[in-house]
Amino acid sequence: MLQVAYIKEHKGHVIERLAIRNFANAEAIINQVLAIDENRRNTQTKLDNVLAESNKISKEIGMLFQSGERQKATLLKEKTGQLKAQSKLLSEELATLQEELDDLLYQIPNIPNVLVPAGTTEDDNEVVFKEGKIPTLHKGALPHWELAKKYDIIDFELGNKITGAGFPVYKGKGAKLQRALINYFLDKNTAAGYQEVQVPHLVNEASGFGTGQLPDKEGQMYHVTGDNLYLIPTAEVPVTNLYRDVLLKESDFPVLHTGYTPCFRREAGSYGAHVRGLNRLHQFDKVEIVRIEHPDNSYEALDAMVGHVKEILRELKLPYRILRLCGGDIGFTSALTYDFEVFSTAQDRWLEISSVSNFETFQANRLKLRFKNAEGKSELAHTLNGSSLALPRVLAGILENYQTENGIKIPEVLQKYTGFDSID
């Protein structure tokens, strides 16, 4: 979340950048934050004064008792009783104000970086890079959901019977191709210096708040009500929370992690070809990369993450493009996001397969993730994450773009992982 001190010092800039997000009532909410904070500060000052006076009188009482002046001491004890009652009321008022302030701050999204373009929908995102040749498919080429049925590699109906829509069953070579992609992504990430971690697939409420999924995306997360735990929407949540309430040293940077997890999202259902098959799922596999960086280096790190995902897509030989997300499409916690999309030839449309984002200090402030700078002062770190990669649409792109009249070829870079070079 945003820091009150930053809001106070850069009020105009904060309101201006939040307007890029089309954040409703930005000025009114920012003014409310500053008003509550001013009241909180005044209340804290009153409480500090009362406690200081109470401590001073307590020392005087001790001295009076030692000197035998019990009557004076008794009168002062009555005064301390009044001060204790006053401090109790002020403490309660302070706690209420802090809760009101936190509730407001949790509702305010991150400030978009100056590179974030204005816009309201995904149609306003900027294409900043495009690479790869779109293949010409044979007559009668099929979308991936028809290919999955034809070659019996993904069963959507069976998953629907077991759980519901959006929970596919991968079979035979489909399951092996899925596992091959996971292993390939992890190997690429670890070779680039990311340390692999295996993390829980459920997180507590504090972890959800730490990375910003709560309260913003509460309705999109599966909630295990009996234990008040949440199924993770992405490995970003547990991996980044490894560093909640941690104080790093400058020498610890950069911190690089990668992890594979299934992901769970309750996203509101809709119908049509754009959500058929693997295009939108409630459970899917994803390999994530997470970085914790010194603030001076985080945008250089973001560029490195973008370059890393580029290299993977080049090796898979999939046509792709990179978008810089506009203010109306950027995520709640992000300061700057680049989306990768692969071209689905059979569907004749672009499919999002990765988001790479810099959150600057927004998550770190929630997580209380700090480091000691060169002057020995505590400072918030920057956090970043990216999909490297989300599997469903990568798999869809491979099935559709690599199909032939006689079967589906396997990208050369994956063949050592699959043990086969085609699905037929």
Secondary structure, DSSP 8 states (H G I E B T S, - for coil): ---HHHHHHTHHHHHHHHHHTT-TTHHHHHHHHHHHHHHHHHHHHHHHHHHHHHHHHHHHHHHHHHTT-HHHHHHHHHHHHHHHHHHHHHHHHHHHHHHHHHHHHHHS-----TTS---SSGGG-EEEEEES------TT---HHHHHHHTT-EEHHHHHHHT-TT--EE-HHHHHHHHHHHHHHHHHHHHTT-EE----SEEEHHHHHHHT-TTTTGGGS-EETTTTEEE-SSTHHHHHGGGTT-EEEGGG--EEEEEEEEEE-------SGGGSTTSS-SEEEEEEEEEEE-GGGHHHHHHHHHHHHHHHHHHHT--EEEEE--TTTS-TT-SEEEEEEEEETTTTEEEEEEEEEEEETHHHHHHT-EEE-TTS-EEE-EEEEEEEEEHHHHHHHHHHHTEETTEEE--GGGHHHHS-SEE-
